[in-house]
Amino acid sequence: MVPVQSSFGLGDALFFAPFVALAVVIFAFAGAVVYLEHRKEMALIERGHYDEGDRDSRAWILGGGLLVLAIGLGSVVSALLSGGAVGDGVTAVFVGLAALAYYFYKRRAVGTTVA
């Protein structure tokens, strides 16, 4: 009878342990942030100070624009450093810039109508 051979040993487990611990810490931190935000909103509702109208509905445009801009710039820089064709990175950069321009234009338009 031939014994089952495994290449996964104690050294491999010790190598991956910090990465698993980091993932657990990140998920725990995200969970704590969500929990504390929920508690804050519930306390505001109980006191009657919660106002849904104060939230900026354009925040997702700012976050999305920054994310797409960063992905596009990373793609362009990666392509230029590797000597390859640029590809879709330029499109992502311009989409990110357009989202940021829209956010700042709307912020200025809302700021001038309120003031």
C-alpha atoms as an extended CHARMM CRD file, in Angstrom:
* protein
*
       115  EXT
         1         1  MET       CA              0.0000000000        0.0000000000        0.0000000000  PROA      1               0.0000000000
         2         2  VAL       CA              1.3040000000        3.4580000000       -0.9810000000  PROA      2               0.0000000000
         3         3  PRO       CA              0.9310000000        6.2620000000        1.5830000000  PROA      3               0.0000000000
         4         4  VAL       CA             -0.8110000000        9.4460000000        0.4890000000  PROA      4               0.0000000000
         5         5  GLN       CA              1.7600000000       12.1320000000       -0.1300000000  PROA      5               0.0000000000
         6         6  SER       CA              0.9220000000       15.7360000000        0.5400000000  PROA      6               0.0000000000
         7         7  SER       CA              3.0870000000       18.6900000000       -0.2990000000  PROA      7               0.0000000000
         8         8  PHE       CA              1.2840000000       20.9560000000        2.1870000000  PROA      8               0.0000000000
         9         9  GLY       CA              3.3330000000       21.0140000000        5.3720000000  PROA      9               0.0000000000
        10        10  LEU       CA              3.8000000000       23.0260000000        8.5090000000  PROA      10              0.0000000000
        11        11  GLY       CA              6.0090000000       25.5520000000        6.7120000000  PROA      11              0.0000000000
        12        12  ASP       CA              3.2480000000       26.3040000000        4.2060000000  PROA      12              0.0000000000
        13        13  ALA       CA              0.7030000000       26.7200000000        6.9800000000  PROA      13              0.0000000000
        14        14  LEU       CA              2.9860000000       29.1250000000        8.8150000000  PROA      14              0.0000000000
        15        15  PHE       CA              3.5090000000       31.0860000000        5.5930000000  PROA      15              0.0000000000
        16        16  PHE       CA             -0.2250000000       31.5560000000        4.9840000000  PROA      16              0.0000000000
        17        17  ALA       CA             -1.1540000000       32.2240000000        8.6300000000  PROA      17              0.0000000000
        18        18  PRO       CA             -0.4120000000       36.0000000000        8.5150000000  PROA      18              0.0000000000
        19        19  PHE       CA             -2.4990000000       36.3920000000        5.3670000000  PROA      19              0.0000000000
        20        20  VAL       CA             -5.4310000000       34.5850000000        6.9400000000  PROA      20              0.0000000000
        21        21  ALA       CA             -5.0400000000       36.6770000000       10.0890000000  PROA      21              0.0000000000
        22        22  LEU       CA             -4.9660000000       39.8610000000        8.0040000000  PROA      22              0.0000000000
        23        23  ALA       CA             -8.1680000000       38.8530000000        6.2100000000  PROA      23              0.0000000000
        24        24  VAL       CA             -9.8660000000       38.1370000000        9.5470000000  PROA      24              0.0000000000
        25        25  VAL       CA             -8.7630000000       41.5200000000       10.9200000000  PROA      25              0.0000000000
        26        26  ILE       CA            -10.0360000000       43.3340000000        7.8120000000  PROA      26              0.0000000000
        27        27  PHE       CA            -13.4330000000       41.6230000000        8.0160000000  PROA      27              0.0000000000
        28        28  ALA       CA            -13.6420000000       42.2890000000       11.7560000000  PROA      28              0.0000000000
        29        29  PHE       CA            -12.8260000000       45.9660000000       11.2260000000  PROA      29              0.0000000000
        30        30  ALA       CA            -15.4170000000       46.2800000000        8.4520000000  PROA      30              0.0000000000
        31        31  GLY       CA            -18.0000000000       44.5740000000       10.6450000000  PROA      31              0.0000000000
        32        32  ALA       CA            -17.1970000000       46.8970000000       13.5560000000  PROA      32              0.0000000000
        33        33  VAL       CA            -17.5680000000       49.9660000000       11.3270000000  PROA      33              0.0000000000
        34        34  VAL       CA            -20.9450000000       48.7840000000       10.0330000000  PROA      34              0.0000000000
        35        35  TYR       CA            -22.1280000000       47.9450000000       13.5540000000  PROA      35              0.0000000000
        36        36  LEU       CA            -21.0600000000       51.3120000000       14.9810000000  PROA      36              0.0000000000
        37        37  GLU       CA            -22.6570000000       53.1910000000       12.0850000000  PROA      37              0.0000000000
        38        38  HSD       CA            -25.8870000000       51.2700000000       12.6950000000  PROA      38              0.0000000000
        39        39  ARG       CA            -25.8070000000       52.1120000000       16.4120000000  PROA      39              0.0000000000
        40        40  LYS       CA            -25.2190000000       55.7760000000       15.6220000000  PROA      40              0.0000000000
        41        41  GLU       CA            -28.1790000000       55.9000000000       13.2410000000  PROA      41              0.0000000000
        42        42  MET       CA            -30.4420000000       54.1140000000       15.7230000000  PROA      42              0.0000000000
        43        43  ALA       CA            -29.4710000000       56.5730000000       18.4780000000  PROA      43              0.0000000000
        44        44  LEU       CA            -30.2030000000       59.5100000000       16.1660000000  PROA      44              0.0000000000
        45        45  ILE       CA            -33.6010000000       58.0260000000       15.2700000000  PROA      45              0.0000000000
        46        46  GLU       CA            -34.4810000000       57.5260000000       18.9330000000  PROA      46              0.0000000000
        47        47  ARG       CA            -33.5900000000       61.1390000000       19.7510000000  PROA      47              0.0000000000
        48        48  GLY       CA            -35.4320000000       62.4770000000       16.6960000000  PROA      48              0.0000000000
        49        49  HSD       CA            -32.3230000000       64.0370000000       15.1550000000  PROA      49              0.0000000000
        50        50  TYR       CA            -32.1090000000       61.7250000000       12.1540000000  PROA      50              0.0000000000
        51        51  ASP       CA            -32.6000000000       63.6010000000        8.8830000000  PROA      51              0.0000000000
        52        52  GLU       CA            -32.3670000000       61.5950000000        5.6680000000  PROA      52              0.0000000000
        53        53  GLY       CA            -32.1770000000       64.8070000000        3.6120000000  PROA      53              0.0000000000
        54        54  ASP       CA            -28.7130000000       65.7090000000        4.9280000000  PROA      54              0.0000000000
        55        55  ARG       CA            -27.0470000000       62.8880000000        3.0400000000  PROA      55              0.0000000000
        56        56  ASP       CA            -25.1950000000       63.7560000000       -0.1360000000  PROA      56              0.0000000000
        57        57  SER       CA            -26.5820000000       61.6130000000       -2.9440000000  PROA      57              0.0000000000
        58        58  ARG       CA            -23.5510000000       62.3800000000       -5.1070000000  PROA      58              0.0000000000
        59        59  ALA       CA            -21.0870000000       60.6020000000       -2.8140000000  PROA      59              0.0000000000
        60        60  TRP       CA            -21.1790000000       57.4090000000       -4.8980000000  PROA      60              0.0000000000
        61        61  ILE       CA            -20.1690000000       59.4510000000       -7.9590000000  PROA      61              0.0000000000
        62        62  LEU       CA            -17.0860000000       60.7560000000       -6.1660000000  PROA      62              0.0000000000
        63        63  GLY       CA            -16.1180000000       57.2890000000       -4.9030000000  PROA      63              0.0000000000
        64        64  GLY       CA            -16.7840000000       55.6200000000       -8.2500000000  PROA      64              0.0000000000
        65        65  GLY       CA            -14.9100000000       58.3180000000      -10.1520000000  PROA      65              0.0000000000
        66        66  LEU       CA            -11.8610000000       57.9860000000       -7.9230000000  PROA      66              0.0000000000
        67        67  LEU       CA            -11.9500000000       54.1890000000       -8.1870000000  PROA      67              0.0000000000
        68        68  VAL       CA            -12.2380000000       54.1320000000      -11.9900000000  PROA      68              0.0000000000
        69        69  LEU       CA             -9.5570000000       56.8320000000      -12.3010000000  PROA      69              0.0000000000
        70        70  ALA       CA             -7.1750000000       54.8230000000      -10.1060000000  PROA      70              0.0000000000
        71        71  ILE       CA             -7.8250000000       51.5980000000      -12.0300000000  PROA      71              0.0000000000
        72        72  GLY       CA             -7.3380000000       53.3660000000      -15.3540000000  PROA      72              0.0000000000
        73        73  LEU       CA             -4.1250000000       55.0860000000      -14.2770000000  PROA      73              0.0000000000
        74        74  GLY       CA             -2.8030000000       51.8160000000      -12.9100000000  PROA      74              0.0000000000
        75        75  SER       CA             -3.5730000000       50.0980000000      -16.2020000000  PROA      75              0.0000000000
        76        76  VAL       CA             -1.9300000000       52.8370000000      -18.2590000000  PROA      76              0.0000000000
        77        77  VAL       CA              1.1920000000       52.9480000000      -16.0880000000  PROA      77              0.0000000000
        78        78  SER       CA              1.4370000000       49.1690000000      -16.1030000000  PROA      78              0.0000000000
        79        79  ALA       CA              1.1560000000       49.0500000000      -19.8850000000  PROA      79              0.0000000000
        80        80  LEU       CA              3.7300000000       51.7980000000      -20.3600000000  PROA      80              0.0000000000
        81        81  LEU       CA              6.2110000000       50.1990000000      -17.9680000000  PROA      81              0.0000000000
        82        82  SER       CA              5.8480000000       46.7820000000      -19.5650000000  PROA      82              0.0000000000
        83        83  GLY       CA              6.1750000000       48.1980000000      -23.0710000000  PROA      83              0.0000000000
        84        84  GLY       CA              2.8020000000       46.8700000000      -24.2210000000  PROA      84              0.0000000000
        85        85  ALA       CA             -0.1970000000       48.5330000000      -25.7960000000  PROA      85              0.0000000000
        86        86  VAL       CA             -2.1410000000       50.8490000000      -23.5220000000  PROA      86              0.0000000000
        87        87  GLY       CA             -5.5930000000       49.3230000000      -24.1440000000  PROA      87              0.0000000000
        88        88  ASP       CA             -8.6800000000       50.1670000000      -22.0910000000  PROA      88              0.0000000000
        89        89  GLY       CA             -6.8340000000       52.0520000000      -19.3620000000  PROA      89              0.0000000000
        90        90  VAL       CA             -7.1810000000       55.3620000000      -21.1600000000  PROA      90              0.0000000000
        91        91  THR       CA            -10.9530000000       54.9060000000      -21.4050000000  PROA      91              0.0000000000
        92        92  ALA       CA            -11.1640000000       54.2060000000      -17.6820000000  PROA      92              0.0000000000
        93        93  VAL       CA             -9.0880000000       57.3110000000      -16.9330000000  PROA      93              0.0000000000
        94        94  PHE       CA            -11.4320000000       59.5240000000      -18.9420000000  PROA      94              0.0000000000
        95        95  VAL       CA            -14.5470000000       57.9300000000      -17.4140000000  PROA      95              0.0000000000
        96        96  GLY       CA            -13.0920000000       58.5730000000      -13.9480000000  PROA      96              0.0000000000
        97        97  LEU       CA            -12.2330000000       62.1660000000      -14.8390000000  PROA      97              0.0000000000
        98        98  ALA       CA            -15.7390000000       62.6980000000      -16.2430000000  PROA      98              0.0000000000
        99        99  ALA       CA            -17.3150000000       61.3740000000      -13.0210000000  PROA      99              0.0000000000
       100       100  LEU       CA            -15.1100000000       63.6580000000      -10.9250000000  PROA      100             0.0000000000
       101       101  ALA       CA            -15.9010000000       66.6510000000      -13.1380000000  PROA      101             0.0000000000
       102       102  TYR       CA            -19.6350000000       65.9010000000      -12.8100000000  PROA      102             0.0000000000
       103       103  TYR       CA            -19.3330000000       65.6520000000       -9.0280000000  PROA      103             0.0000000000
       104       104  PHE       CA            -17.5170000000       68.9770000000       -8.6740000000  PROA      104             0.0000000000
       105       105  TYR       CA            -19.8440000000       70.6970000000      -11.1660000000  PROA      105             0.0000000000
       106       106  LYS       CA            -22.9300000000       69.5260000000       -9.2460000000  PROA      106             0.0000000000
       107       107  ARG       CA            -21.3320000000       70.4790000000       -5.9340000000  PROA      107             0.0000000000
       108       108  ARG       CA            -20.6800000000       73.9870000000       -7.2080000000  PROA      108             0.0000000000
       109       109  ALA       CA            -24.1960000000       74.2500000000       -8.6890000000  PROA      109             0.0000000000
       110       110  VAL       CA            -25.8020000000       73.1700000000       -5.4110000000  PROA      110             0.0000000000
       111       111  GLY       CA            -23.5000000000       75.4860000000       -3.4470000000  PROA      111             0.0000000000
       112       112  THR       CA            -24.4870000000       78.5350000000       -5.5140000000  PROA      112             0.0000000000
       113       113  THR       CA            -28.2190000000       77.8480000000       -5.2980000000  PROA      113             0.0000000000
       114       114  VAL       CA            -28.1280000000       77.3780000000       -1.5120000000  PROA      114             0.0000000000
       115       115  ALA       CA            -25.9650000000       80.4180000000       -0.7370000000  PROA      115             0.0000000000
